[in-house]
Amino acid sequence: MKKHLGRGIVSACLLLGTATAAYADKVLELKVANYDPIAGVWSDSSGQGNDALGLVSPPSLTPGQTPNGSAVVTFDGTNYLTLTPGISSAGFTCFAYVRPNSGDSRTIVGGGTGSFQYRVGGDGFGDKQEVLQRNLVRLGESTTDVSTVNFQIISIAFAAGGGPFRLAETDDGTPRNLFSSPTNLVGAASGPGELYSGDIAEIRIYNTVLSDTDRAAIEEEIRQTYEP
């Protein structure tokens, strides 16, 4: 089902019910509705207790930004959040509903050396999705730039055998290799460095490579949350 593709802002879509099995593997779910900008706490609703804490100058909450008027968490390129205790896994599927600003190396989630780092841009790849084993090796990049004007659902599924990026409901390049140390930052990699600039409405991480069917169903659920 691709009738919404003409709007150029999301990926999607199968029936939500097909994603049921995937929820056992959910280790992080940061939804804008659960962000407290005063306390600087983005509460994790996955059930795993991975709350994201803004220890210094947390991101702001900006109302009325998504296509259906939802608020978003706005990172200004200087702030970030720390996941406690963080996520360790040999495989990941990560989703994000984002509108990055123009720039370089805008990290959505990251951590110390060897961690799973998922970012927009870097290494001369413009606004493409990119996955790295932090400070060790660039694992791959997508084919198409992420929009810096409209919100989009982006995602990556990755383990030993690799797995596709997705953009606008379509596979979009394949990275390779494995991850090691914990992923424990939102909006930055270790240092902190390569900080995210732009808006994020939701991030989800699963500690396995989900099937295409599950990924499409989760994308559709996210789309229905933030679009008319």
Backbone torsions as a table, in degrees:
resi	resn	phi	psi	omega
1	MET	NA	116.0	-174.1
2	LYS	-129.3	21.3	-174.4
3	LYS	-63.5	-20.6	-179.8
4	HIS	-90.5	-1.7	-175.6
5	LEU	-64.5	-29.9	-178.5
6	GLY	-60.2	-22.0	178.0
7	ARG	-76.1	-13.9	174.0
8	GLY	62.9	30.9	-175.4
9	ILE	-129.9	-3.8	-176.3
10	VAL	-148.5	164.5	161.4
11	SER	-111.4	158.7	-177.8
12	ALA	-155.8	-173.1	18.9
13	CYS	170.9	115.8	159.0
14	LEU	-139.3	-172.0	179.6
15	LEU	-67.2	139.5	-177.2
16	LEU	-58.5	-34.7	-176.2
17	GLY	-59.4	-25.0	-178.4
18	THR	-71.4	-11.3	-177.6
19	ALA	-91.3	1.0	-171.9
20	THR	-54.9	-46.6	-177.1
21	ALA	-62.1	-30.2	-176.1
22	ALA	-67.8	-23.5	-172.7
23	TYR	-68.5	-19.7	174.9
24	ALA	-66.5	-22.4	-176.8
25	ASP	-98.2	3.3	-177.8
26	LYS	-74.7	125.6	-179.8
27	VAL	-118.6	-7.0	176.3
28	LEU	-155.1	131.3	173.6
29	GLU	-142.8	102.3	178.2
30	LEU	-106.0	108.8	179.1
31	LYS	-109.7	140.8	-174.6
32	VAL	-56.8	-30.7	-180.0
33	ALA	-63.0	-18.1	-177.8
34	ASN	-105.4	17.1	179.4
35	TYR	-98.3	128.8	176.6
36	ASP	-108.6	102.5	-176.2
37	PRO	-72.1	-20.3	179.2
38	ILE	-74.5	-49.0	178.6
39	ALA	-79.8	-18.1	-176.6
40	GLY	70.0	38.7	-178.9
41	VAL	-122.8	123.9	172.7
42	TRP	-106.8	102.1	-173.3
43	SER	-72.7	134.6	179.4
44	ASP	-82.6	124.5	179.3
45	SER	-103.3	17.3	178.8
46	SER	-78.7	-16.3	-174.4
47	GLY	92.5	-1.8	-177.8
48	GLN	-97.5	-4.9	175.3
49	GLY	74.0	24.3	179.7
50	ASN	-89.6	62.5	178.9
51	ASP	-66.4	143.6	179.2
52	ALA	-101.3	123.1	-172.0
53	LEU	-112.5	131.1	176.2
54	GLY	-92.9	87.7	-173.2
55	LEU	-69.8	-30.0	178.8
56	VAL	-136.4	124.7	174.1
57	SER	45.9	69.5	-176.0
58	PRO	-67.0	160.5	176.7
59	PRO	-61.0	160.4	-179.6
60	SER	-94.6	167.3	175.3
61	LEU	-108.5	121.5	-177.5
62	THR	-114.1	116.7	-176.2
63	PRO	-76.1	159.2	167.2
64	GLY	62.8	43.2	-174.4
65	GLN	-108.7	-36.3	-176.1
66	THR	-75.5	169.0	-178.8
67	PRO	-55.7	-28.3	177.3
68	ASN	-100.5	11.7	174.4
69	GLY	88.2	13.7	177.2
70	SER	-70.0	153.3	171.4
71	ALA	-72.2	167.2	176.8
72	VAL	-139.6	159.6	172.2
73	VAL	-90.7	121.7	-174.6
74	THR	-106.3	117.4	176.1
75	PHE	-96.8	134.0	-174.4
76	ASP	-102.6	9.7	179.8
77	GLY	89.6	1.7	175.5
78	THR	-124.4	-16.1	-175.2
79	ASN	-111.8	161.0	-179.1
80	TYR	-160.9	173.3	179.8
81	LEU	-126.5	151.4	-179.8
82	THR	-111.0	124.9	177.2
83	LEU	-80.6	133.1	178.1
84	THR	-125.4	114.4	12.3
85	PRO	-92.7	-7.8	-175.3
86	GLY	104.9	174.4	-172.0
87	ILE	-123.5	126.5	174.8
88	SER	-118.9	128.5	-179.5
89	SER	-166.1	152.6	175.0
90	ALA	-85.3	-14.2	179.3
91	GLY	-141.0	148.1	-177.2
92	PHE	-139.2	147.9	157.7
93	THR	-125.3	123.7	-176.5
94	CYS	-124.4	131.1	176.0
95	PHE	-116.4	147.0	173.5
96	ALA	-149.1	141.5	174.0
97	TYR	-106.9	108.7	-164.0
98	VAL	-138.3	158.9	166.1
99	ARG	-140.6	88.6	-178.1
100	PRO	-72.5	151.6	167.5
101	ASN	-76.2	163.8	172.7
102	SER	-65.8	148.6	-179.4
103	GLY	158.7	-154.0	-177.2
104	ASP	-138.4	140.6	172.1
105	SER	53.4	59.0	-179.5
106	ARG	-92.1	99.9	-172.7
107	THR	-80.6	128.0	175.5
108	ILE	-85.2	-51.9	171.6
109	VAL	-137.7	147.7	-179.4
110	GLY	-162.9	-165.0	-179.7
111	GLY	-177.9	-153.5	-179.0
112	GLY	-79.0	-175.6	-178.2
113	THR	-54.1	128.7	178.9
114	GLY	90.9	-5.2	-177.8
115	SER	-78.5	163.5	169.7
116	PHE	-67.8	117.5	176.1
117	GLN	-121.0	124.3	-178.2
118	TYR	-120.0	120.7	-174.3
119	ARG	-142.9	168.7	172.2
120	VAL	-106.4	122.0	178.4
121	GLY	78.0	175.7	-177.2
122	GLY	118.6	153.5	177.8
123	ASP	57.7	28.6	178.0
124	GLY	78.1	17.0	-177.2
125	PHE	-101.1	25.0	172.1
126	GLY	61.4	-122.6	-178.5
127	ASP	-111.0	26.8	179.4
128	LYS	-79.2	153.9	172.0
129	GLN	-68.0	144.2	-179.9
130	GLU	-145.1	141.4	176.0
131	VAL	-120.5	136.7	179.4
132	LEU	-132.6	153.8	159.8
133	GLN	-90.8	103.4	-164.9
134	ARG	-45.1	125.8	176.8
135	ASN	66.4	5.5	-178.2
136	LEU	-117.4	-52.8	-175.0
137	VAL	-158.5	141.4	170.8
138	ARG	-82.3	125.2	-172.0
139	LEU	-95.1	-17.6	177.5
140	GLY	154.0	164.2	-179.5
141	GLU	-137.2	159.2	179.1
142	SER	-77.6	179.1	-177.6
143	THR	-95.1	-30.2	-170.6
144	THR	-116.8	141.9	176.5
145	ASP	-65.5	143.3	169.5
146	VAL	-78.7	137.6	-179.4
147	SER	-65.5	138.9	171.8
148	THR	-102.5	9.5	-179.7
149	VAL	-112.6	-46.3	-177.7
150	ASN	-110.0	152.3	173.2
151	PHE	-69.9	144.5	175.7
152	GLN	-142.1	152.1	167.7
153	ILE	-87.5	125.2	174.0
154	ILE	-121.2	154.6	178.4
155	SER	-157.4	159.5	176.4
156	ILE	-142.4	136.7	172.5
157	ALA	-120.7	129.4	-169.7
158	PHE	-151.8	134.3	169.8
159	ALA	-155.6	-158.8	-173.3
160	ALA	-56.0	-38.3	-178.7
161	GLY	-87.6	5.5	-177.3
162	GLY	78.8	-168.5	-179.3
163	GLY	167.4	157.7	-170.1
164	PRO	-82.1	143.2	158.5
165	PHE	-66.2	161.6	172.3
166	ARG	-136.6	144.0	174.7
167	LEU	-151.3	129.2	178.7
168	ALA	52.9	46.4	170.1
169	GLU	72.3	16.0	-173.5
170	THR	-136.0	138.4	173.4
171	ASP	-59.2	144.0	-166.5
172	ASP	-146.4	53.1	179.3
173	GLY	104.9	155.0	-174.3
174	THR	-132.5	119.2	174.7
175	PRO	-85.2	-176.5	-175.5
176	ARG	-149.2	170.8	173.1
177	ASN	86.3	-172.0	-174.5
178	LEU	-122.1	162.9	175.2
179	PHE	-107.3	162.4	176.7
180	SER	-128.5	-99.6	-163.9
181	SER	-60.2	166.2	-171.2
182	PRO	-60.8	145.3	170.0
183	THR	-92.0	116.7	-172.2
184	ASN	-139.8	19.6	178.0
185	LEU	-132.4	143.9	172.6
186	VAL	-116.4	122.4	179.9
187	GLY	87.4	10.5	-179.4
188	ALA	-165.6	162.3	166.1
189	ALA	-109.4	-179.8	-174.0
190	SER	-59.0	149.3	178.3
191	GLY	135.4	-57.6	-7.9
192	PRO	-73.9	153.3	178.8
193	GLY	-148.6	172.2	178.5
194	GLU	50.3	51.7	-173.0
195	LEU	-73.1	146.7	179.4
196	TYR	-75.0	140.4	172.9
197	SER	-128.7	120.8	-179.0
198	GLY	137.8	-163.6	-172.6
199	ASP	-109.1	142.6	174.0
200	ILE	-134.7	127.0	176.8
201	ALA	-98.2	-28.9	-177.5
202	GLU	-159.9	145.1	171.6
203	ILE	-134.1	134.5	172.2
204	ARG	-130.9	140.3	175.0
205	ILE	-130.3	135.9	174.8
206	TYR	-117.6	144.6	-174.1
207	ASN	-92.4	36.8	176.6
208	THR	-159.0	169.1	173.7
209	VAL	-87.1	111.5	-179.4
210	LEU	-76.8	155.6	176.0
211	SER	-68.2	160.6	176.2
212	ASP	-58.4	-37.0	-179.9
213	THR	-64.1	-46.0	178.4
214	ASP	-65.4	-40.9	-179.4
215	ARG	-62.6	-43.5	-179.3
216	ALA	-65.4	-37.9	179.1
217	ALA	-66.9	-40.3	177.9
218	ILE	-67.0	-40.6	175.9
219	GLU	-58.6	-41.3	179.4
220	GLU	-66.0	-38.9	177.1
221	GLU	-61.7	-44.0	178.5
222	ILE	-63.7	-44.1	179.0
223	ARG	-57.1	-44.8	-177.9
224	GLN	-67.6	-22.2	178.5
225	THR	-74.4	-33.1	-170.1
226	TYR	-117.6	1.9	-179.2
227	GLU	-129.3	154.5	-177.5
228	PRO	-58.3	NA	NA
